[in-house]
Amino acid sequence: MGTKSSIEWTDSTWNPVTGCTRVSAGCDNCYASSFATFRLKKRYLARAPVIDSVENVEDPFAVRIWPERLGQPGSWRNPRMVFVNSMSDLFHADIPEGFQREIFAVMVKEDRHIYQVLTKRPGRAARFLRRNLNRMGIRELPEHIWIGASVENQGVAHRVKQIKAVPAEVRFLSCEPLLGPVNLDLEGINWVIAGGESGGGYRPTEEEWVRSIRDQCLEGGVPFFFKQWGGRTSKAGGRLLDGRTWDEMPEPAERLEAVA
């Protein structure tokens, strides 16, 4: 089965791939790496990694593929929002391109769900889709497959331009964990998430950074979702920004909610 999620902006997680490597400051306290290293270590080490090296065999967070999970979305009767690869990055270089195409084929076919694909490698995402959309029989990602980029500070704001090169009806940004102020070019962006970091080594998020993103979304007419302030636990700081919660979503989510 897919896993019911406590993440506020989705319903379930689906992990046909697990494992990743760090690429920027937002990865420093990666919850997925910690989860793999401790709670899921035995299960993950029982599966051979994609790249068979001594280092990867001993690393529970090396990239591994799980073909037996491809059928999960087809088994879910009720429509739902699905965070794809919460324990990995679908555009990691170690994932075989053929397996990536299989994952997208499932998402295209099982179109009663909304799939939220979030990456820190949007340049690779754009190149993969340019090579493979025709092979999948489509010209762009349909509105039930969302593609997003993580933008935790201004140092990785170039990812906004890269995600705009992805041929998709719905593109989004996740400014979480928000580690500094970010100026966003929101033309062609359909949704923005912001949130603070949580865990023992969390780095605090300043209110002015979140307000700035919220105000940029208001000015640009882009739905804004504030996930959390963060702290030692994800719930520690609550979710209120200026006295209210911000749970705005792109239009396809509203239609899904109406039929779910």
N, C-alpha and C positions, 0 to 999 in steps of 0.2 A: 504494500500500500504506500501511497504518498503520506507524508507526515503533516498532520494538522499543525499550523504555525501560530506562534504567539506574536509574530511580527505584525504590527498594526495595519500595514498597507497590503497584506495578502491574506489568503485563506489557507494555502497548503504549500509545502515545498516538494520539489521533485528533483532527485539527484541521480541522473543516469551517469554522471561523472562526479568523482570526488578528487580533492587534492589540487594544490596550486603552489605558486611561488610568489614572493613579495616583489612588488614593483614600485611602490611609493609609500609615503608616510602613513597613509590610511591603512596600510597592511600591518603596521607595527604590532598592534594588539589584536590580531585577527581571531575572532571567536571561533571560526571554522577550524583553524589550525589547532587551537586549544582543545576543541571538542574531539578532533581526530586523534590528538596525541594522548588524551586521557580516556574519555568515556568510550570511544570507538576504536581504540588502538588495536585490540585483538582481532576485531572483525575486519578492519582494513588491511592489516598485515597478512591475513589469510588469502588476500587477493593479490595476484602478481601485478606490479606496476606496468604502465605502458612502456616506459623506458627501463629495461632490465639491467640496472646497475646495482652494485653492492650498496651504494648509498641509498638508492630508491627503495630497494627491497626492505631496508631497515627503517624507512621513513613512512609512518602511517599517512602523512599528508602529501606523499608523492602522487602524481596523477594516476588514477585508476578508472577504468570504465566498467560499467555494470549493465551489459546488454539486456539482462533479464528484467530490468526496470523500465524498458521502453514501452511496455504494454500498460503501464499503470494509468496514464490518463484515459485510456479507452475503457478502463474498468470503473471509472468514477461516473455514476449516473447523474448526479446533480452538477450543474455548471458551477465553476469556482475560479477564483484568481489563483494562479500558480506561479510561485517564485522558482524559476528554473536554475538549478545548480547553486543552491545556497551554500553548498560545501565545495564550490570550485568556481572556475570562470570558463564559460563555454568556449571562449576563444583563446585559451591557453595553447601555446605552440605544441605541447606534447599530445594533444588530443588528435587522433587520426581524423582526417577530413571526411572520410567516408562515414565515420560514426557521427560526426557533427551533422552531416546530411540526413542520417537516419533520425536524429533527434528533431530536426526541423520538419521532416516528413510527418512525424507523429503530431507535431503542433499544427501543421497545416490541415491534417485529416481530422483531428479531434477538435473541431472548431467551436464546440459549445463552451469551452473554457477560454479564459484570458491568460496568456503566458507572459510573465514579466522576466525578461532576460537582462541581467545587469552585468556589466563588464568594466574592468579597468583597462581593457585593450580595445577600444573602439576603432582604432585604425585597422587592426586585424579583422574586426567584425565587418567593416566596410569592404575590405578586400575579399574576404571569404564569400560574402553575399554577392558581390559583383561576379565572382567566378561561378557561383552555384545556383543562383535564382532560376536561370533558364532550365537547368537540370532538374529543378524541383517543379517546373511547370508554372511558375509565377513570375511576375515582373517586379513586384515589391512585396514586402511583408504586409499581410492584411492587418486590419485593425484589431484583431484578437491576439496578435503577437507584438508585444511592446519591446522595444530595444532601448536600453538605458546605459548611461556612463556614470561612474563614480567620480565626483569632483570635490575633493575634501579641502582644497585650498587653492589659492591663485596659481600656485606652482604647477598645477595639473589642469588649468582651465583650457589648455589646448584640446583637451578631450571633448569639449563642447563642439568645436569645429569638426572634429573627427566623427562624432556621432551624427552630425547633420549630413554627413556623406553616406549614411546608411539609408538605403531605399525602404522606408517604412512609413506607415500611416501614423503611428504613434511612437514618438521618441521622448525619453524622459531623462532627468538628471537626479542623481542621489548625492546630496551634499551631506554625507554621513560616513564616518564621524567628521563633523565640521571642525576643522582645525585652524581656521583663520578666515578673514573676510574674503569674499569672492564676488567679483563683478561678472555677471553672466550675460551673454548675448542670447536672448531667449527667442529670437525669431526662428521658427521651425521646431521649437520645443513645445511639447504638449502637457508636461507635468514636471513638477519639481518636488522632491522630498528633501527635508533637512532634519538633522538630528545630532545630538551629542553622543559622545563615546561612553561606554559603560564597561565595568570590570575593575579589578584591583588596581591596574595601572592607568586608569582613564585620564585623559587630558581634557580639562574643562573647556566647555564651549561658552563664549560670551554672548550675552543677549543681543548686543548690537549687530553681531554677525548674522544671527537668525533674522532679526528685524529687517536688515538690509535685503536679504534674500526674499523674505515675505513681501517687502515693498516693491522689489523688482518684479515679482510675479503679479502683484496687483496692477502695477503700471502696464505690464505687458499682456494682461488678461490670461495669465497662465495659472491653472489650478495648482494650489500649494498645499502640501501635506507636512505637518510638523510631527515627527514621530516621538521624540523624547528629548529631555535635557540631559539625561544620562547621569552617571555617578557610579558608585560601587556596584549598583544593580541597574538594570535598564529602566526600572520603574522609580528609581530613587528620587529623581528630580521632577517627576510628573510630566505632563504634556501641555500645560497651559502656556500660551504666549499672549501677553496683554489681556489676560482675563478670559480667554476662550481657547477651545481646541480648533485646530485647522486640519480638516479631514477631506479636503477637496480632491477630486479624482477626475481623470479624463472621461469624456462622454461615454465611451464603450463600457466603462465600469458601471455607469448608471443603468444602462440597458441590461447588463448582466444581472444586476440586483433586482430588476423588475421581473425577470423570468426565473430567478433562482428559487 
